[in-house]
Amino acid sequence: MSAKSPSKWRVLSRLYPYLRRHRGRFAVGFFAIVLSNAFQMMGPWVMGRAVDGLYASITQHQLLQYAGILVALTLLEGVCRFGSRWWFIGASRDMEYALRTDVFTHLESLPMSFYQRNKTGELMSRVTNDLSNVRMLLGPGIMYSLNTVVSAAVAIAFMLSIDWRLTLASLLPMPVVSLGVRKVGRRINALTEESQEKLADLSARVQESMAGARVVKAFSQEGQEIEDFRRLNQDLVEKNNQLNRVTSVFYPLMQFVIGLAIVIILWFGGREVVQGTISRGQLVQFIFYLGTLAWPMIALGWVVN
């Protein structure tokens, strides 16, 4: 495993020049991510104040003010969230365009012996499906990773400001997430590479069949070609089904951990409310903060995939 890691990092380092060209757009996108998470985290704070107000003297006018603030925060969060996607995904599209251009230029400069050793269909798969996966890594992959880090840091900071003991209790199931990401991530990585290889074989077979259509008809090999295509296609389907089965376990695991954490909070947080350590509004606020961690954890699973 250690022998493979450096080579993978060296391969990823080749993407740095493309990232550097758009560092300004990434910086603006990161700032938008920070703002969107700030507005999102202010919502539970307002909700907690509103809940505490229900048990005190609160007027209808004050409730409308709280509602208006929540609507304004939601709109601001949406605008910033749209901005982050605009900058990150827009930059990834431009990088994909540059990558495709560079790959095509490189392929044109290669000698004939290279095309004699490599199948045309496999090369087609490299410059289409594989480059699309690279774009997903450079755009949404980076965006979701940064959003996960910022969202978790801000949410945990707000949770600690309410009650550090309750925060530690809510984070007890989180090692399960770390273990799940490590175990399932390795399996997903292996199956993804195998699926890419099956797709490359299928693309190569289709290209060869189309290029040699006259020969196939001349020797009446249509049935054999159809059977070969069916076999390769079925292999690809089975490999993708294996990948889907592994992935389908990952996301429910994330939801289970969040649900388990909420159960812990309801138990220990409810006791602290009864004892007067925290208020009802702070408990509601804490649960909202914990809920905001659900999507970053799901996004983390998507990034691993």
Secondary structure, DSSP 4 states (H G I P E B T S, - for coil): -TTHHHHHHHHHHTTHHHHHHTHHHHHHHHHHHHHHHHHHHHHHHHHHHHHHHHTS---HHHHHHHHHHHHHHHHHHHHHHHHHHHHHHHHHHHHHHHHHHHHHHHHHHS-HHHHHHS-HHHHHHIIIIIHHHHHHIIIIIHHHHHHHHHHHHHHHHHHHHH-HHHHHHHTTTHHHHHHHHHHHHHHHHHHHHHHHHHHHHHHHHHHHHHHTHHHHHHTT-HHHHHHHHHHHHHHHHHHHHHHHHHHHHHHHHHHHHHHHHHHHHHHHHHHHHHHTSS-HHHHHHHHHHHHHTHHHHHHHHHHH-
